[in-house]
Amino acid sequence: MPKKWKPLLPYLLLCFADIFALLSLCTFVSSSSSSKSVLSQSSVSLKLTLSSDALGLLAFKSKADLKNKLSFSSNSSFCKWAGVECVQFKVVRLIIQGLDLGGVFAPNTLTRLDQLRVLSLQKSSLTGSIPDLSGLKNLKSLFLDQNYFTGSFPPILSLHRLRSLDLSHNNLTGPLPNWLPKLDRLNYLRLEWNHLNGSVPPLNQSSLRNFNVSGNNFSGAVPVTPTLLRFELSAFSWNPSLCGEIIHKECNPSPPFFGPVSASPPPTKALEQGAEVNSMELTESCEKKHRKTAVIIGFSAGMFVLICSLLCFVMAVKKQGGRKGDRSMDPIMAADVAAAVMELEQEELEQKVKRAQGMQVAKSGSLAFCAGEAQLYSLEQLMKASAELLGRGTVGTTYKAVLDNRLIVSVKRLDSVKLSGTTRETFEQHMESVGGLRHPNLVPLRAYFQAKEERLLIYDYQPNGSLFSLIHGSKSTRAKPLHWTSCLKIAEDVAQGLSYIHQAWRLVHGNLKSTNVLLGPDFEACVTDYCLSILVNPPSTDDEEVLAACKAPEIRNSNRQATSKSDVYAFGILVMELLTGKSPAELPYLAPNEMMEWVRSTREVEEGVENNKMEMLLEVAIACSLTSPEQRPTMWQVMRILQEIKETVLMEDSEPDPLSAMS
């Protein structure tokens, strides 16, 4: 180093030290900034994970999901959890349906979802009371039906945006709140089949289009409002203490002179000429009964007067003969008079015997109501009901019966020949099992009756006819194939009913076809005539063509009983009937790809997305109707597939879903 630089050495070292310190400081600042960035990102992530909505969902799962059915996991964003739909990290829709959760809907859980629009917990086996949901200010649709909720009607007055409310098929008690009419945006209100009591509120929301309070304990007069006047009697049925103009039942009837007198319904056809239950006609209308009673009373009175007149005449003749000495009554005249008196007395005796027999029949047998059913009518009332023939099926004949309290039921008179091998005990045991089936897509069996060869089944009357009539129209009109969305809705309804029979009760329908699917008050598909095939003698090989086409190949030409897989086959045929408008006997046997082309040819041209959606439903039908039972899916799998198709449609369509009331 040159000598002249030596004096500068300390200064150079100092500069190098400053530079090193500066570089260290920059490195530290950079490192610190990076750490802060990572920490900031971690904080954001943590904040998102532990948001109020996420905490609310996890709190709900902890109390409701006792069987760990919900796949809520902190490893993924809560907006990706099954059933959860978000907008800008806020939950707007929560749809959890058909899961056997088994827990309770705890307070201060889902009420944290302050942007929630749609909440559906249908068929989730939830118990306990419904919590206070008044915090959900933005809620538009609330579906809590088909659970086991108890307690009173929930406090939801503050939910001013609410449009759809379904609390049906629970165990709610107590009266309806008097503020219910203040929910002025309601268009869907279903409260049927609870234990609610008190009076029906004077609902007058002009928007209300779907309403039902049947199957409760309401009493008093139904308020006459323009809104309530829109709805059919079925919306108020199975409330014995309800009355008023809307349901055509007088609230304070005048006491009759000679005991109870029932109002005469309009005369209709008799059930069947000559059909008797223990020597008593099954279906004589109330009006005809009243006329018959009046005729009998008039005839008896006239006969009494005539007998008295004849006796007086005889006495007068005898008396006159006594005055005339040896003159006596003409023997021929005396014989005629005696014969007339005996004939009249014999007719009177026969009438008394017939009336006594009728009284005895009413007392000799009684309706057996299924478990949990209220005894709303007696066998005598059923026997007096006016009736109308609805149709004849493979196991019996069905009638619409109008009872004297205006209640309408459906009565199936089973074919005694086809059930000849079924003992009384077997029939009772089987009916007790079938009578326990309760599902929204099954027509409920309410009661049954048997005496000697006579067997009757009493169901709810379904007002909108059968699926067969909807598909094929009347004889004078030819119906077009249904839109595929209607087909999907009906197929899902039927699948849910069949899956319930198979999974929950290990039973089979055995006779599924479009005539055995009825349309309820809201045009929901309800399966009927279920679980009766096991009682019927082995079917003959000359079954009607349509019935044979609905049967699976493995039971079509044999004495084998129906199975769950043969029900699946019949379901596949039913869906094809829905999509094509063709009867089962008209459906060709084709390969899957050929079947696709044939179904397209039977429908109006549906291009693009609509056609693809229809094909998804057709693929389900083809899978169900495979020849091999082992290759067919179960009804539970079918139901899940249909629900996935429905969810796909919901995700793809920006318009409100036409298949459900969730809007």
Residue pairs with C-beta under 8 A, 6 or more apart in sequence:
1 9
48 54
48 77
48 89
49 74
49 77
49 78
51 78
51 89
52 112
52 114
53 78
53 86
53 89
53 90
53 91
53 112
53 113
54 78
55 112
56 109
56 110
56 111
56 112
56 113
57 72
57 78
57 81
57 84
57 91
57 94
57 109
57 110
57 113
58 72
58 74
59 106
59 108
59 109
59 112
60 105
60 106
60 109
60 110
61 70
61 72
63 103
63 104
63 105
63 106
63 109
64 70
64 101
64 103
64 104
64 105
64 106
64 109
64 124
64 126
65 101
65 102
65 103
66 101
66 102
66 103
67 100
67 101
67 102
69 99
69 100
69 101
70 81
70 82
70 83
70 96
70 99
70 101
71 81
71 82
72 78
72 81
73 81
78 84
78 86
78 91
79 85
79 86
79 89
79 91
83 94
83 95
83 96
83 97
84 91
84 93
84 94
85 91
85 92
85 93
85 94
85 95
86 92
87 115
90 113
90 114
90 115
91 113
91 115
91 116
92 115
92 116
92 117
92 118
93 116
93 117
93 118
94 110
94 113
94 116
94 118
94 119
94 120
95 118
95 120
95 662
96 120
96 121
96 124
97 120
97 121
97 122
97 123
97 124
98 122
98 123
98 124
98 643
99 123
99 124
99 125
100 124
100 125
101 124
101 125
101 126
102 125
102 126
102 127
103 126
103 127
104 126
104 127
104 128
105 121
105 126
105 128
105 130
105 131
105 144
105 149
106 131
107 131
107 132
108 131
109 131
110 116
110 119
110 133
110 136
111 131
111 132
111 133
111 135
111 136
112 135
113 136
114 135
114 136
114 137
114 138
115 138
116 136
116 138
116 139
117 138
117 139
117 140
117 141
118 139
118 140
118 141
118 662
119 136
119 139
119 141
119 142
119 143
120 141
120 142
120 143
120 662
121 143
121 144
121 147
122 143
122 144
122 145
122 146
122 147
122 166
123 145
123 146
123 147
124 147
125 147
125 148
126 144
126 147
126 148
126 149
127 147
127 148
127 149
127 150
128 149
128 150
128 151
129 149
129 150
129 151
129 152
130 144
130 149
130 151
130 154
130 167
130 172
131 154
132 154
132 155
133 139
133 142
133 154
133 155
133 156
133 159
134 155
134 156
134 157
134 158
134 159
136 159
137 158
137 159
137 160
137 161
138 161
139 159
139 161
139 162
140 161
140 162
140 163
140 164
140 663
141 162
141 163
141 164
141 165
141 188
141 661
141 662
141 663
142 156
142 159
142 162
142 164
142 165
142 166
143 164
143 166
143 661
143 662
144 166
144 167
144 170
145 166
145 167
145 168
145 169
145 170
145 190
146 168
146 169
146 170
146 440
147 169
147 170
148 170
148 171
149 167
149 170
149 171
149 172
150 170
150 171
150 172
150 173
151 172
151 173
151 174
152 172
152 173
152 174
153 167
153 172
153 174
153 175
153 176
153 177
153 196
154 167
155 177
156 162
156 165
156 183
157 177
157 179
157 182
157 183
159 183
160 183
160 184
160 185
161 185
162 183
162 185
162 186
163 185
163 186
163 187
163 188
163 207
163 663
164 186
164 187
164 188
164 661
164 662
164 663
165 183
165 186
165 188
165 189
165 190
166 188
166 189
166 190
166 661
167 190
167 191
167 194
168 190
168 191
168 192
168 193
168 194
168 212
169 192
169 193
169 194
169 440
170 193
170 194
171 194
171 195
172 191
172 194
172 195
172 196
173 194
173 195
173 196
173 197
174 196
174 197
174 198
175 196
175 197
175 198
175 199
176 191
176 196
176 198
176 199
176 200
176 201
177 201
178 201
180 201
180 203
181 201
181 202
181 203
181 204
181 205
183 205
184 205
184 207
185 205
185 207
186 205
186 207
186 208
187 205
187 207
187 208
187 209
187 210
188 208
188 209
188 210
188 661
189 203
189 208
189 210
189 211
189 212
190 210
190 211
190 212
191 212
191 213
191 216
192 212
192 213
192 214
192 215
192 216
193 214
193 215
193 216
194 215
194 216
195 216
195 217
196 213
196 216
196 217
196 218
197 216
197 217
197 218
197 219
198 218
198 219
199 218
199 219
199 220
199 221
199 223
200 213
200 218
200 220
200 222
200 223
200 228
200 236
200 242
201 223
202 223
202 225
202 228
203 211
203 223
203 225
203 227
203 228
204 225
204 226
204 227
204 228
205 227
206 226
206 227
208 227
208 230
209 230
210 522
210 661
211 227
211 228
211 231
211 235
212 231
212 234
212 235
212 521
212 522
213 235
213 236
213 239
214 234
214 235
214 236
214 237
214 238
214 239
215 237
215 238
215 239
216 238
216 239
217 239
217 241
218 236
218 239
218 241
218 242
219 239
219 241
219 242
220 241
220 242
220 243
220 244
220 251
221 242
221 243
221 244
221 245
221 251
222 228
222 236
222 242
222 243
222 244
222 245
222 246
222 247
223 244
224 244
224 245
224 246
228 246
229 246
231 246
232 463
232 521
233 247
233 248
233 406
233 408
234 463
234 521
235 521
236 242
236 246
236 247
237 407
237 408
238 374
238 376
240 374
240 376
240 405
242 249
243 249
243 250
243 251
244 251
247 406
248 406
249 405
249 406
262 286
262 381
262 384
262 404
262 405
263 286
263 404
263 406
264 285
264 286
264 287
264 290
265 285
265 286
265 287
265 386
265 402
265 404
265 406
266 386
267 285
267 287
267 288
267 386
268 285
268 386
268 387
268 388
268 402
269 387
269 388
269 389
270 281
270 283
270 284
270 285
270 387
271 282
271 283
271 387
271 389
271 397
271 399
271 401
271 411
271 413
272 282
272 283
272 389
272 397
272 413
275 281
275 282
275 283
275 413
276 282
277 361
277 365
277 383
277 449
277 451
277 454
277 456
278 361
278 364
278 365
278 451
278 452
278 454
279 357
279 361
280 357
280 358
280 361
280 362
280 383
281 383
282 383
282 387
282 413
283 383
283 385
283 386
283 387
283 399
283 401
284 292
284 383
284 384
285 385
285 386
285 387
286 384
286 385
286 386
286 404
287 386
289 384
296 351
296 355
299 351
300 348
300 351
303 344
303 347
303 348
306 344
307 341
307 344
307 345
310 337
310 340
310 341
311 341
313 337
314 329
314 334
314 337
317 329
318 329
321 327
321 328
321 329
361 383
362 378
362 379
362 380
362 383
364 451
365 379
365 449
365 450
365 451
366 378
366 379
366 449
367 375
367 377
367 378
367 379
367 382
367 447
367 448
367 449
367 458
368 428
368 431
368 447
368 448
368 449
369 375
369 446
369 447
370 431
370 432
370 435
370 436
370 445
370 446
370 447
370 448
371 432
371 435
371 436
373 435
373 446
373 447
376 405
376 407
377 403
377 405
377 407
377 409
379 449
381 403
381 404
381 405
382 401
382 403
382 409
382 411
382 449
382 456
382 458
384 403
384 404
385 401
385 402
385 403
385 404
385 409
386 401
386 402
387 399
387 400
387 401
387 402
387 411
388 399
388 400
389 397
389 398
389 399
390 398
390 399
390 400
390 410
391 397
391 398
391 515
392 398
393 515
393 516
393 529
394 418
394 511
394 536
394 543
394 544
394 547
395 412
395 414
395 415
395 418
395 419
395 511
395 529
395 532
395 533
395 535
395 536
396 412
396 413
396 414
396 415
396 418
397 412
397 413
397 415
398 410
398 411
398 412
398 413
399 410
399 411
399 412
399 413
400 408
400 409
400 410
400 411
400 461
401 408
401 409
401 410
401 411
402 408
403 409
408 461
409 446
409 458
409 459
409 460
409 461
410 443
410 458
410 459
410 460
410 461
410 462
411 456
411 457
411 458
411 459
412 456
412 457
412 458
412 459
412 529
413 454
413 455
413 456
414 455
414 456
414 457
414 532
416 453
416 454
416 455
417 537
418 536
418 537
419 427
419 455
419 535
419 536
419 537
420 537
421 537
422 535
424 450
426 535
427 450
427 455
427 535
428 450
430 531
430 534
430 535
431 445
431 448
431 457
433 505
433 507
433 531
434 445
434 507
434 530
434 531
434 532
435 445
435 446
435 447
435 448
436 505
437 444
437 445
437 500
437 501
437 505
437 507
437 530
437 531
438 444
439 496
439 497
439 500
440 496
440 524
440 526
441 493
441 494
441 496
441 497
441 500
441 524
441 525
441 526
441 527
442 497
442 500
442 501
442 526
442 527
442 528
442 530
443 459
443 460
443 462
443 518
443 526
443 527
443 528
444 459
444 460
445 457
445 458
445 459
446 458
446 459
446 460
447 457
447 458
448 455
448 456
448 457
448 458
449 455
449 456
449 458
450 456
459 528
462 518
462 519
462 520
462 521
462 526
462 528
463 520
463 521
464 518
464 519
464 520
464 521
464 523
465 518
465 519
466 514
466 515
466 516
466 517
466 518
466 519
467 490
467 514
467 515
467 517
467 518
467 519
467 525
467 578
468 513
468 514
468 515
468 517
470 479
470 482
470 519
471 479
471 482
471 514
471 577
471 578
471 581
472 478
472 479
472 514
472 581
472 583
473 479
479 581
480 581
480 604
481 578
481 579
481 580
481 581
481 602
481 603
481 604
482 490
482 578
482 579
482 581
484 579
484 606
484 610
484 613
484 614
484 617
485 649
485 658
485 659
487 575
487 578
487 579
487 614
487 617
488 617
488 642
488 645
488 646
488 649
488 659
489 525
489 659
490 517
490 525
490 578
491 571
491 574
491 575
491 578
491 617
491 620
491 642
492 639
492 642
492 643
492 646
492 659
493 524
493 525
493 526
494 512
494 517
494 525
494 527
494 571
494 574
495 571
495 635
495 638
495 639
495 642
496 639
497 525
497 526
497 527
497 530
498 509
498 512
498 527
498 567
498 571
498 635
499 634
499 635
499 636
499 638
499 639
501 507
501 508
501 509
501 527
501 530
501 531
501 567
502 508
502 564
502 567
502 634
502 635
502 636
503 635
503 636
507 530
507 531
508 531
508 533
508 534
508 561
508 562
508 563
508 564
508 566
508 567
509 516
509 527
509 529
509 530
509 531
509 533
509 562
509 567
509 570
510 530
510 531
510 532
510 533
510 534
510 561
510 562
510 566
510 567
511 529
511 530
511 532
511 533
511 547
511 562
512 527
512 550
512 567
512 570
512 571
512 574
513 546
513 547
513 550
513 570
513 574
513 584
514 574
514 577
516 527
516 528
516 529
516 530
517 525
517 526
517 527
517 528
517 574
518 525
518 526
518 527
518 528
519 525
519 526
520 526
533 561
533 562
534 561
534 562
538 559
539 559
541 557
543 551
545 585
546 583
546 584
546 585
548 556
548 585
549 573
549 583
549 584
549 585
549 587
550 570
550 573
550 574
550 584
551 566
551 569
551 570
552 562
552 565
552 566
552 569
552 570
552 629
553 569
553 627
554 560
554 566
554 629
555 561
555 562
555 563
555 566
563 629
564 634
564 635
565 629
565 630
565 632
566 629
567 635
568 624
568 632
568 633
568 634
568 635
568 638
569 624
569 625
569 626
569 629
569 632
571 624
571 635
571 638
572 620
572 621
572 622
572 623
572 624
572 625
572 632
573 584
573 587
573 621
573 625
575 617
575 618
575 620
575 621
575 624
576 582
576 584
576 587
576 599
576 618
576 621
576 625
577 583
577 584
577 587
579 599
579 602
579 603
579 614
579 617
579 618
579 621
580 587
580 599
580 602
580 603
581 602
582 602
588 595
588 598
590 598
592 619
592 622
595 618
595 622
596 615
596 618
599 618
600 611
603 614
606 614
609 652
613 645
613 649
616 645
616 648
617 642
617 645
620 638
620 641
620 642
620 645
623 631
623 632
623 633
624 632
624 633
624 638
625 632
626 632
633 641
646 657
646 659
646 660
649 657
649 659
650 657
656 663
657 663
